[in-house]
Amino acid sequence: MNDEPPPGDGALHDAPGTDSGGAPWLGRELISTGFDSDLGDADLTLLVALDNPHDEAELMRAVARARLLVPVVAVPREADSTSEPIAASSTEMAVVTLTSSDGQRAFPVFSSLAALSAWDATARPSPVTSARAAQGAVSEGCDVMLLDCGSAREHVLRPSMVWALAQQRAWLPAHADPFVTQALSRATADEEDVIGCIGEDEPAEAGILRVVLSLRPGLDAGSVQALATRIGQRIATDGEARARIDGLSFTIRQA
């Protein structure tokens, strides 16, 4: 938004019944966001869940029901080389994305206005459902959502969680997800050396699915490595299953 109107446009920008860009309000239909009475307070159920983040299933149920605030900030507007130069003070509003040192992109969201303001007092809060926030994260190419960034309750929502929110389905840890169990079965169906395959939680590393393979005896190390690689590739190319798994590890058990 320009600090000063261009010459000759003062009457337009100062006219009553227009927005800051000079467009008339008359005839516009204003659609409710569904959060008209929202005072910016955090959902109490979400706060309780954030205080016990090790129960990830309960945390995700609370996140799915909660209203989240997406920070929107002013950024300089890029000049259009095909038109007149844009004033240096011209800005537009944009959502925020963060990039870690390893290149992972994060989409920050907040449980309350207080948490957002503590992180960036200049950011405007945009209230959305958790599903809309997750869909925004996906559209921005973000790997994770960062909830209440910079606070004592900061929590990373992993890719499988973001995908579940965006699809508006209940999140399950990979080892307890029937769809993932079926994917493991499909990935090992043609492997005659696999006697059994189950998925277990990897407690030491959140989000890692430990694939436990029971193999027939007599396989050398090279054959075992090649078999595990084939199974891993099949899981990785199963789009829906891969979206529900944040990481894989393999454990081999000889029958």
N, C-alpha and C positions, 0 to 999 in steps of 0.2 A: 504494500500500500504506500503510495507516495505521500510524503509529508505535506507537499504543496500541490494544488491542482495546476495543470498546464494552463498557459494563457488562454483566456476565452472560455475556459470550462468552469470558472468559479461558480457561476449561477447554477450549473448542473449539480456540482458537488455540495453546494450549500442548500439546495432545494429541499423543502420538507418532504417527507415520505419517500426518501431514497436511502439506499445503503451507502457505505463508505466508498463504493466504486461508482456511485451515481445512478445505479439501476433502481427503478421505482419499486416500492413494496406493493403497490396496488396491483391486484390480480394474482399475486403469488399465493400458493397454498402451503402453509407451514405445517409440516408433519411432525407429530410428537415423536420424541426419541424413546419414550417409555420410561424415562428417568426424570420426569419433570419435577418430582418432589424429592429427588435424591439430594441429601445434604453432604454427601461425600464421606460419610462414615464407613468404616470397614465392616464387612459381614462378620458377626461374632463367631459363627461356626467356622468360618475360614481362619480367623485368628487362633482359635483353639487348635485347629488342625495344623497350623504353621508352628505352634508351640510343641507339637509332637510330630515332626516331619518324617520320622522313621516309619510311621503307618501311612505308606504312600497311597494305598487304596482309599483310605478315609480322606486323606488330603485331596485327592483328585475328585472325590465326590463333592467335597466342599467347594473346590475351585469351579467345578462344572455348574454349580448352582449360583455362584457369586457374580455380582456386577464387578467389572474391572475398569480401571481408568488407564487409558492409553495417553501418554504424554505427546502433545503436539507443540512444536516450537517454530519460531520464525527463522527462516533462512533467506539469504540473499537470492533474489530472482536472477536467473541467467539472462543476459542480453540476447536479443534476437537480431542476428546480423542482417535479416531481411527487412527490418523496420527501423524506426527511429531509436536511438539509444535510450535505454531505460535509466531513470534516475538512480543514483548510487544508493539512495535510501529505500528503494523498492524491495519489498520482501514478500514471501509467500509462506504459508503454513505447511508443515510436513511432519510426519510421524518420525520417531527416533529409532535408529538401529545402532547396535554396538558391535564392535568386532574385537575379538580377543587376539592375543599374540599368535595363536596357532591358526588364525583365520576363521574360527567359528563365529557365526553371526547370531546375535541375540536380540530379541524383541522385548524391551522392558514394559512391564505392566505393573499397576499398583492397586493395592486393596483399598486405599483411602486417599483422600485429598491431603491429609497430613503427611503420609508417607511420600507422596509425589512431591509436595512442596519442599520437604526436607532434602530431597534429591536434587530438585531444580525448581526454585521458586518462580522462574520465568515461564515454565512450561504450562500450557493450558491443558486441563483435564478433558478427555473425551470419553464419556461413560459408554461402555459396550457390554454385551454379554460375553462370557468366556469363549463361546463358540466364534463370535465375530472377531475377538482379539486373536484367537488362534488362526483363523482364516487370514487375518491381516499379516500375521507372522509368516505364514506360508507364502502369501503373495509377495512379501518383501524378501523372500529367499533366506529366512532366518532358520537356523537349526534348532534353537531352543527359545523358550520364553523365560525371562528373568523377572521373578515376582518380588516386588518390594526391594528393588535394587538399592544397596547401600545401607539397609536397615539391619537390625538384629535378627529380623525374620526373613532375610533374603533367602530365596529358594529357586533353584533352577528346575524348570519343567523340561524334561528331556524330549527328544524328537518323538518318541512313541506317545508321550502324553499330549504333545501339541497336536499330533495327528488325530488322536482320539477326540480331543476337544473340538477340532475343526470339523470332524465327521459327526459330532454330537452323539457319540456312543460312549458307553462306560469303558473306562480304562482298566485293564487287567495287567498284572506283571506277566511277562512273556511265558514263564514256566507254568502259569495257571490259565493261560489263554487257550481255549479249545482250538481256535483257528491255527495257532502256532503249533500245537500238538499234531494237527492234521498235516501241516506243512512239513514237519519233521518226518512224518510217515511217508509222505510223497517223495521226499528227498532221498530216502533210503530204500524205497520199494524195489529198485532194480539192483541193489547191492547184495549179492549172494553171501558175502563175507560178514554182513551185519546180522547178528542174531537178535539184537534188541537196541532200541534207541529211545531215550527219554530226555526231557528237558528239566533241569533243576535250576534253582536260584543260586546266584553267586553272591553270598552275603557280603563278602569283603569289597565287592565292586558293584555299586548300585547300577541296575539296568543291564547287567551282563547275564545272558542266558548260557548256562553250562550244558552243552550237549554231551550226554553220556552214551558212548557207543560200546555195546557188547559185541565182540568180534570172535569169529571162530579161531581156534588156536593155529599156530604155525605161520602167521603172517610176519614178514620181516618189516623193519622200520620204514623202508621206502614204500612198501605197499600200504602200510597204515597211513603214512603221510599223504600219499596220493588219494586214498579213499576219503580222508577227512577233507582234503582240498575240494574234491568233487562235490561232496555233500554241502560244504560251505558255499560253493558257487551256486548250487541249485537254490539254496535258501536265499542267497543274496539277489538272485534274479526273479524270485517270487515277490512281486512288488508289494502286495498287501501284507504278506508275512514279514517282509523286511521292515515295513513301516511300524510294525508292532514290536520289533526287537531292536534294542539300542546297541547291543554288542554281543559277540559270540565267543565262547571258549569251548574247547573240546577236552573231554576226559575219556581215555580208552581203558576198557576192561576186557581182558582176555577171558574167554569162557573156559 
